[in-house]
Amino acid sequence: MASGKTHDFIAFASTVLGAYGLYCFDVTGDLELIGTFAIASLFGGLMFGPDLDTKSVQYQRWRFLKFIWLPYQAFGHRSKKTQSHDALFGPLVRIVYFFAAIFCLAIFVAGVFSAFDYKLSLSFLIKLISLILIIPTQYQVAFLTGLWFGNILHYLTDWLCEFLPKRRRLIR
């Protein structure tokens, strides 16, 4: 498996190259969409990758919010239940898990504040969800594609670091 530094280097380099490629090949002329893709790709590579089910560098970067990932880690690294290292379902499971965790935190915070009579209630949560849903579809697609791209590069890096040394031994 590749080291955390290798994954970080590839995340930064591929984000720059990916954004540059989108711009040069005129996939979209919208710099905001390219920026959304680039930010999501970097986030996916540095903080939202498949190693969140271990005490990895990605996990440590969450700092005071890393408690969010403790239930996710209970399933174990490369678990079939979380599909953490599956190229399609891994990112999807993490996205669903993350939004469920944020929603639970929002319910908790709304409950705490409403106990102090700050008039936060279910309407607060509905407004929070509606803010996410009113984001234009093309930005949602760019963000999800960027997250997926950052994750795919993690898998490819792991695979290459595992495969290439074996290949060299076969050639000798």
LUMBA-126398 format. One line per field, with one value per residue: residue number from 1; x, y, z of N, C-alpha, C, CB in turn. Coordinates in steps of 0.1 Angstrom, whole numbers. Glycine has a CB too. Layout:
residues N
vexti c(NUM, ...) $
n.u c(X, ...) $
n.v c(Y, ...) $
n.w c(Z, ...) $
ca.u c(X, ...) $
ca.v c(Y, ...) $
ca.w c(Z, ...) $
c.u c(X, ...) $
c.v c(Y, ...) $
c.w c(Z, ...) $
cb.u c(X, ...) $
cb.v c(Y, ...) $
cb.w c(Z, ...) $
END
This chain:
residues 172
vexti c(1, 2, 3, 4, 5, 6, 7, 8, 9, 10, 11, 12, 13, 14, 15, 16, 17, 18, 19, 20, 21, 22, 23, 24, 25, 26, 27, 28, 29, 30, 31, 32, 33, 34, 35, 36, 37, 38, 39, 40, 41, 42, 43, 44, 45, 46, 47, 48, 49, 50, 51, 52, 53, 54, 55, 56, 57, 58, 59, 60, 61, 62, 63, 64, 65, 66, 67, 68, 69, 70, 71, 72, 73, 74, 75, 76, 77, 78, 79, 80, 81, 82, 83, 84, 85, 86, 87, 88, 89, 90, 91, 92, 93, 94, 95, 96, 97, 98, 99, 100, 101, 102, 103, 104, 105, 106, 107, 108, 109, 110, 111, 112, 113, 114, 115, 116, 117, 118, 119, 120, 121, 122, 123, 124, 125, 126, 127, 128, 129, 130, 131, 132, 133, 134, 135, 136, 137, 138, 139, 140, 141, 142, 143, 144, 145, 146, 147, 148, 149, 150, 151, 152, 153, 154, 155, 156, 157, 158, 159, 160, 161, 162, 163, 164, 165, 166, 167, 168, 169, 170, 171, 172) $
n.u c(8, 4, 21, 9, 19, 25, -1, -12, 5, -3, -30, -29, -15, -30, -54, -48, -39, -63, -82, -69, -70, -98, -103, -86, -94, -119, -142, -160, -168, -171, -157, -163, -176, -154, -138, -154, -153, -125, -120, -137, -124, -99, -107, -119, -96, -79, -93, -116, -114, -110, -97, -108, -118, -98, -72, -60, -41, -60, -82, -72, -71, -96, -97, -113, -138, -135, -148, -171, -166, -162, -183, -184, -158, -161, -169, -146, -115, -116, -140, -167, -192, -192, -181, -157, -134, -143, -147, -171, -192, -180, -173, -200, -213, -198, -206, -234, -234, -219, -237, -259, -248, -242, -268, -279, -263, -272, -298, -294, -281, -301, -320, -307, -305, -332, -341, -331, -348, -344, -358, -353, -361, -378, -383, -359, -342, -354, -350, -322, -318, -331, -314, -293, -305, -312, -290, -277, -280, -258, -236, -238, -233, -207, -194, -198, -186, -160, -154, -155, -135, -112, -112, -110, -84, -70, -75, -63, -36, -30, -33, -14, 10, 10, 10, 31, 57, 55, 53, 79, 94, 85, 95, 123) $
n.v c(-12, 23, 51, 77, 101, 97, 93, 119, 135, 126, 133, 161, 167, 154, 168, 193, 187, 175, 196, 214, 199, 197, 223, 228, 210, 219, 208, 219, 253, 267, 282, 281, 256, 239, 247, 237, 210, 206, 213, 194, 171, 173, 173, 148, 132, 139, 139, 123, 97, 61, 51, 60, 42, 34, 44, 65, 90, 105, 102, 114, 141, 151, 162, 177, 168, 141, 122, 116, 96, 73, 53, 43, 32, 10, -12, -21, -23, -23, -35, -57, -48, -20, -15, -1, 0, -3, 8, 21, 18, 24, 53, 62, 50, 63, 90, 89, 80, 101, 123, 114, 113, 141, 151, 138, 151, 177, 175, 170, 193, 212, 203, 208, 236, 243, 235, 255, 274, 288, 287, 268, 243, 216, 229, 243, 222, 214, 237, 236, 212, 220, 240, 225, 211, 231, 237, 241, 215, 209, 217, 200, 175, 180, 182, 157, 141, 150, 141, 114, 110, 118, 96, 74, 77, 72, 44, 35, 42, 27, 1, 2, 5, -19, -37, -31, -37, -65, -72, -64, -84, -106, -101, -103) $
n.w c(0, -6, 9, 32, 24, -3, -13, -7, -24, -49, -48, -48, -72, -91, -89, -98, -124, -134, -132, -150, -173, -177, -183, -205, -225, -229, -216, -199, -200, -178, -151, -125, -122, -128, -107, -85, -90, -87, -60, -47, -56, -44, -17, -16, -21, 0, 24, 24, 17, 12, 35, 58, 76, 93, 116, 101, 82, 68, 85, 108, 100, 103, 127, 154, 146, 141, 155, 142, 124, 139, 144, 117, 115, 131, 116, 104, 85, 50, 49, 39, 45, 45, 21, 16, 0, -25, -58, -68, -49, -25, -22, -24, -2, 19, 14, 19, 45, 57, 53, 68, 93, 97, 96, 119, 138, 134, 142, 169, 178, 172, 190, 215, 214, 212, 237, 252, 246, 221, 199, 178, 157, 140, 117, 113, 105, 82, 66, 64, 50, 26, 17, 7, -13, -31, -45, -77, -102, -119, -104, -82, -95, -105, -80, -69, -88, -87, -60, -64, -83, -68, -50, -67, -76, -52, -49, -73, -68, -46, -58, -78, -63, -50, -71, -89, -76, -75, -102, -111, -99, -112, -138, -135) $
ca.u c(0, 11, 21, 0, 26, 23, -15, -13, 11, -11, -42, -27, -11, -41, -64, -43, -40, -77, -88, -63, -75, -112, -102, -80, -102, -132, -153, -169, -161, -175, -146, -169, -178, -141, -134, -161, -147, -111, -122, -142, -113, -89, -113, -120, -83, -72, -101, -129, -110, -114, -90, -114, -121, -86, -66, -52, -39, -73, -90, -67, -74, -109, -95, -124, -149, -133, -157, -182, -162, -160, -192, -179, -147, -165, -170, -133, -109, -119, -152, -177, -204, -191, -175, -148, -124, -150, -146, -184, -200, -172, -177, -214, -216, -193, -215, -247, -230, -216, -249, -267, -241, -244, -282, -281, -257, -281, -310, -289, -279, -314, -326, -301, -308, -346, -342, -328, -358, -339, -368, -348, -369, -378, -382, -345, -336, -360, -343, -309, -319, -335, -302, -285, -313, -314, -278, -279, -276, -245, -226, -239, -226, -193, -189, -198, -176, -147, -152, -153, -122, -102, -113, -104, -69, -65, -75, -53, -23, -28, -32, -1, 21, 10, 12, 44, 68, 53, 56, 93, 99, 82, 104, 137) $
ca.v c(0, 35, 59, 88, 112, 94, 96, 133, 141, 123, 140, 175, 167, 150, 178, 204, 182, 172, 209, 219, 191, 201, 236, 228, 202, 226, 200, 230, 266, 274, 280, 277, 241, 234, 249, 228, 197, 206, 213, 181, 161, 175, 169, 133, 126, 142, 137, 115, 85, 48, 48, 66, 32, 32, 56, 70, 104, 110, 102, 124, 154, 156, 168, 176, 161, 127, 113, 113, 84, 62, 42, 38, 24, -2, -22, -26, -18, -30, -44, -59, -40, -6, -15, 10, 0, -5, 21, 27, 19, 30, 67, 63, 47, 74, 102, 86, 79, 115, 132, 109, 118, 155, 152, 135, 162, 189, 172, 171, 208, 219, 199, 215, 250, 245, 233, 268, 283, 296, 284, 260, 231, 208, 239, 246, 211, 214, 247, 231, 203, 227, 247, 215, 207, 241, 238, 236, 201, 208, 218, 187, 165, 184, 179, 142, 136, 153, 132, 100, 111, 117, 83, 65, 79, 65, 30, 32, 43, 14, -10, 3, 3, -33, -45, -29, -45, -79, -72, -64, -97, -116, -98, -107) $
ca.w c(0, -7, 21, 32, 16, -17, -16, -7, -36, -61, -47, -52, -86, -100, -89, -107, -138, -137, -135, -162, -184, -180, -189, -219, -234, -230, -212, -195, -200, -165, -142, -112, -122, -127, -93, -77, -93, -81, -45, -43, -59, -33, -5, -18, -20, 13, 37, 22, 10, 18, 47, 70, 85, 101, 122, 90, 80, 64, 97, 117, 94, 107, 140, 165, 141, 137, 162, 133, 117, 148, 140, 104, 118, 138, 106, 101, 73, 38, 53, 29, 48, 41, 7, 17, -11, -38, -66, -70, -37, -14, -20, -22, 12, 27, 12, 26, 60, 62, 54, 79, 106, 98, 99, 133, 146, 133, 151, 183, 180, 172, 203, 226, 214, 215, 251, 258, 240, 210, 188, 167, 157, 128, 105, 111, 98, 68, 59, 62, 38, 14, 12, -1, -25, -41, -53, -91, -105, -125, -93, -75, -104, -105, -67, -67, -98, -80, -49, -70, -89, -57, -44, -77, -76, -40, -53, -83, -62, -38, -67, -85, -53, -47, -83, -96, -71, -79, -116, -112, -95, -123, -149, -132) $
c.u c(9, 11, 11, 6, 24, 8, -17, -7, 2, -24, -40, -24, -23, -53, -60, -44, -54, -84, -82, -68, -90, -112, -97, -88, -117, -143, -164, -162, -164, -164, -151, -171, -164, -135, -141, -156, -133, -112, -127, -132, -103, -94, -115, -107, -76, -80, -113, -126, -114, -107, -96, -118, -109, -82, -56, -50, -52, -82, -85, -70, -87, -109, -107, -136, -147, -142, -169, -179, -160, -170, -188, -167, -150, -167, -157, -128, -112, -131, -161, -190, -204, -186, -165, -138, -131, -151, -160, -191, -193, -175, -191, -218, -210, -201, -228, -244, -227, -228, -258, -261, -243, -259, -285, -275, -266, -293, -306, -287, -292, -321, -321, -305, -323, -349, -340, -338, -353, -348, -362, -356, -368, -377, -368, -339, -341, -353, -329, -309, -322, -323, -294, -292, -314, -301, -280, -273, -262, -234, -226, -231, -211, -187, -188, -188, -162, -144, -148, -139, -111, -101, -106, -89, -63, -65, -64, -38, -20, -25, -18, 11, 21, 14, 26, 55, 67, 57, 71, 99, 97, 91, 118, 138) $
c.v c(13, 43, 71, 100, 110, 97, 111, 140, 138, 130, 155, 175, 164, 161, 189, 199, 180, 185, 215, 212, 195, 214, 235, 220, 207, 217, 209, 243, 274, 271, 277, 262, 234, 235, 239, 214, 196, 205, 200, 170, 161, 170, 154, 126, 127, 138, 127, 102, 72, 44, 54, 55, 27, 45, 62, 85, 111, 112, 113, 139, 160, 163, 166, 170, 147, 117, 108, 99, 72, 50, 35, 28, 11, -14, -28, -22, -28, -40, -45, -51, -26, -4, -4, 11, -4, 8, 28, 29, 25, 45, 70, 61, 58, 86, 100, 87, 93, 124, 127, 114, 133, 158, 149, 146, 174, 187, 174, 186, 215, 215, 206, 229, 252, 243, 247, 279, 293, 293, 277, 247, 224, 217, 243, 235, 211, 225, 243, 221, 210, 235, 238, 212, 218, 244, 233, 223, 200, 209, 205, 176, 168, 180, 164, 135, 138, 144, 118, 100, 110, 103, 73, 65, 72, 50, 27, 33, 31, 3, -10, 0, -12, -41, -44, -37, -60, -81, -72, -77, -107, -114, -104, -121) $
c.w c(0, 7, 20, 24, 1, -21, -17, -20, -48, -60, -52, -67, -95, -100, -98, -121, -142, -141, -148, -174, -187, -187, -204, -229, -235, -227, -207, -195, -187, -155, -128, -111, -121, -113, -83, -78, -85, -66, -40, -45, -48, -20, -5, -16, -6, 25, 36, 16, 18, 31, 60, 80, 93, 108, 113, 91, 77, 76, 106, 112, 99, 121, 150, 159, 137, 144, 153, 126, 126, 145, 127, 106, 125, 129, 102, 87, 62, 41, 41, 32, 44, 27, 6, 5, -24, -45, -67, -57, -25, -12, -18, -7, 21, 26, 20, 41, 65, 63, 65, 92, 108, 102, 114, 142, 146, 142, 166, 187, 181, 185, 215, 226, 217, 230, 258, 253, 229, 197, 176, 168, 143, 116, 102, 102, 84, 60, 55, 50, 25, 8, 3, -14, -35, -49, -67, -94, -110, -114, -84, -82, -104, -91, -65, -76, -92, -69, -54, -76, -78, -51, -54, -77, -64, -44, -63, -77, -54, -47, -73, -75, -49, -59, -89, -90, -75, -93, -118, -109, -106, -135, -147, -133) $
cb.u c(-9, 5, 35, -2, 41, 26, -24, -7, 25, -14, -47, -15, 1, -47, -66, -28, -32, -84, -86, -48, -75, -119, -94, -66, -103, -133, -148, -176, -167, -189, -138, -182, -185, -131, -136, -176, -145, -104, -131, -154, -107, -84, -127, -126, -74, -68, -106, -139, -96, -111, -75, -126, -127, -74, -60, -57, -28, -80, -90, -52, -73, -119, -93, -127, -154, -118, -163, -183, -149, -162, -206, -176, -137, -179, -178, -133, -93, -107, -159, -180, -207, -182, -186, -141, -113, -165, -140, -192, -205, -158, -172, -222, -209, -179, -218, -253, -218, -206, -256, -268, -226, -241, -291, -274, -243, -285, -315, -276, -270, -323, -325, -285, -305, -354, -333, -314, -364, -325, -374, -333, -384, -390, -390, -338, -340, -375, -343, -303, -329, -347, -294, -283, -327, -318, -266, -273, -286, -243, -229, -253, -232, -191, -198, -212, -177, -146, -165, -163, -120, -106, -127, -110, -65, -75, -89, -54, -22, -41, -43, 1, 19, -4, 1, 47, 68, 38, 50, 99, 93, 68, 104, 141) $
cb.v c(0, 44, 64, 93, 113, 79, 90, 139, 135, 108, 140, 181, 157, 137, 184, 208, 168, 165, 218, 218, 176, 202, 246, 221, 187, 232, 190, 227, 275, 268, 293, 285, 237, 240, 263, 228, 194, 218, 224, 178, 163, 189, 175, 130, 131, 156, 150, 123, 85, 37, 51, 74, 20, 25, 53, 66, 107, 101, 89, 122, 154, 144, 183, 190, 168, 124, 120, 124, 86, 66, 47, 50, 31, 0, -18, -41, -17, -38, -37, -74, -41, 2, -13, 11, -10, -11, 18, 18, 5, 28, 75, 54, 33, 77, 104, 73, 70, 121, 132, 94, 115, 162, 143, 121, 166, 191, 158, 164, 214, 214, 184, 214, 256, 235, 222, 272, 291, 292, 297, 258, 235, 199, 251, 247, 198, 217, 260, 224, 192, 236, 252, 202, 203, 254, 231, 247, 195, 218, 230, 183, 166, 199, 185, 136, 142, 167, 131, 97, 124, 127, 78, 68, 94, 67, 26, 42, 56, 12, -10, 17, 12, -37, -41, -15, -44, -84, -61, -53, -102, -114, -83, -103) $
cb.w c(12, -18, 24, 46, 19, -20, -5, 5, -38, -61, -33, -44, -88, -96, -74, -103, -139, -126, -123, -161, -181, -166, -181, -218, -230, -243, -200, -181, -211, -160, -141, -109, -135, -137, -89, -81, -108, -86, -40, -51, -72, -32, -3, -31, -30, 14, 41, 14, 8, 7, 46, 66, 78, 92, 136, 77, 70, 53, 104, 118, 79, 107, 138, 170, 128, 140, 174, 122, 110, 163, 139, 95, 126, 145, 94, 102, 74, 33, 65, 28, 63, 50, -3, 29, -8, -36, -79, -80, -34, -16, -33, -31, 16, 23, -3, 22, 62, 52, 41, 79, 105, 85, 90, 136, 140, 119, 149, 185, 169, 160, 205, 224, 200, 206, 256, 256, 251, 207, 184, 168, 159, 127, 108, 124, 105, 69, 67, 75, 41, 17, 24, 7, -21, -35, -46, -101, -114, -136, -84, -72, -118, -108, -56, -70, -112, -76, -40, -80, -97, -46, -41, -91, -76, -28, -58, -95, -53, -29, -77, -91, -41, -42, -94, -96, -56, -76, -123, -103, -82, -127, -152, -118) $
END
